């Protein structure tokens, strides 16, 4: 199923971009390995792990798969948005 593969790629891409943005913030503010940045990265990794487990869930009934994957995509969008908001609140200096 191409849609499952695309969903996995989207999860990886969106959360990877957020992690990369944290690294860019750390470099630009000369604040390597900051606790606030590490917290956002850890949260992104937890979200990734959780969503991939949901995508790979084999117990979803065939009739419910479309709804299941739509819910995962919505959860990804909502959680990624919250992580970006946290990233945007990090001090710039």
C-alpha positions as CSV (number, residue, x, y, z in Angstrom):
1,X,0.0,0.0,0.0
2,X,1.5,3.2,-1.1
3,X,-0.5,5.3,1.3
4,X,1.1,3.5,4.3
5,X,4.5,4.0,2.9
6,X,3.7,7.7,2.3
7,X,2.4,8.1,5.8
8,X,5.6,6.6,7.2
9,X,7.6,9.0,5.1
10,X,5.6,12.0,6.2
11,X,6.0,11.0,9.9
12,X,9.8,10.7,9.4
13,X,10.0,13.9,7.4
14,X,7.9,16.2,9.6
15,X,9.5,15.1,12.9
16,X,13.0,15.0,11.3
17,X,12.5,18.6,10.2
18,X,11.6,19.7,13.7
19,X,14.6,17.9,15.2
20,X,16.8,19.6,12.6
21,X,15.3,23.0,13.4
22,X,16.2,22.4,17.1
23,X,19.8,21.7,16.0
24,X,19.9,24.9,13.9
25,X,18.5,26.9,16.9
26,X,21.2,25.4,19.1
27,X,23.9,26.4,16.7
28,X,22.6,29.8,15.9
29,X,22.2,30.7,19.6
30,X,25.5,29.1,20.6
31,X,23.6,26.9,23.0
32,X,24.6,23.3,22.2
33,X,22.9,20.4,24.0
34,X,20.4,22.7,25.7
35,X,17.9,21.1,28.0
36,X,15.0,22.8,26.3
37,X,16.2,21.7,22.9
38,X,16.8,18.1,24.1
39,X,13.3,18.0,25.6
40,X,11.8,18.9,22.2
41,X,14.0,16.3,20.4
42,X,13.0,13.6,23.0
43,X,9.4,14.5,22.5
44,X,9.7,14.3,18.7
45,X,11.3,10.8,19.0
46,X,8.6,9.6,21.4
47,X,5.9,10.9,19.0
48,X,7.7,9.1,16.1
49,X,7.9,5.8,17.9
50,X,4.2,6.1,19.0
51,X,2.9,6.9,15.5
52,X,5.0,4.2,13.8
53,X,3.6,1.6,16.2
54,X,0.1,2.8,15.3
55,X,0.8,2.6,11.6
56,X,2.2,-1.0,11.9
57,X,-0.8,-2.2,14.1
58,X,-2.0,-5.4,12.4
59,X,-5.1,-5.6,14.6
60,X,-7.0,-2.9,12.7
61,X,-9.9,-4.3,10.8
62,X,-9.9,-4.0,7.1
63,X,-13.0,-1.8,7.1
64,X,-11.5,0.6,9.6
65,X,-8.1,1.1,8.0
66,X,-8.9,4.3,6.1
67,X,-10.3,5.9,9.3
68,X,-7.3,4.6,11.3
69,X,-4.7,6.1,9.0
70,X,-6.6,9.4,8.7
71,X,-6.6,9.6,12.5
72,X,-2.8,8.9,12.6
73,X,-2.2,11.7,10.0
74,X,-4.3,14.1,12.0
75,X,-2.4,13.2,15.2
76,X,0.9,13.8,13.4
77,X,-0.3,17.2,12.2
78,X,-1.5,18.2,15.7
79,X,1.5,17.0,17.6
80,X,4.0,18.5,15.0
81,X,2.2,21.8,15.3
82,X,2.6,21.8,19.1
83,X,6.3,20.9,18.8
84,X,6.8,23.8,16.3
85,X,5.1,26.2,18.8
86,X,7.5,25.0,21.5
87,X,10.4,25.5,19.1
88,X,9.2,29.0,18.3
89,X,9.1,29.9,22.0
90,X,12.8,29.1,22.5
91,X,14.8,32.3,23.2
92,X,16.7,33.7,20.2
93,X,19.8,34.8,22.1
